Amino acid sequence: KEQLENMYQKKVVLADRESCEDDADKIIEEARTKDIAFLVVGSPFAATTHMDLMARAQKVGVSTSVCHNASIMNSVAACGLQLYSFG
């Protein structure tokens, strides 16, 4: 966390799945007036929680963008297919 804060010169909030789900409305509301980043390890859409957060933000007019990692799994997930369905 400290390394990221030093590198970006921004406050970093560590969030687990529960906090992402429970605080989704708070995250989206803050994104209405500030530029925020939601950093994940791995594919941004491998977890349905991340897809849900983006869809909910877009539904209320919050602009979103995604920087994908280099993986075919990102493309599959970005198409809306759930990675849980593939083995």
Secondary structure, 3 states (H helix, E strand, C coil): CHHHHHHHCCCCCCCCHHHHHHCHHHHHHHHHHCCCCCCCCCCCCCCHHHHHHHHHHHHCCCCCCCCCCCCHHHHHHHCCCCHHHCC
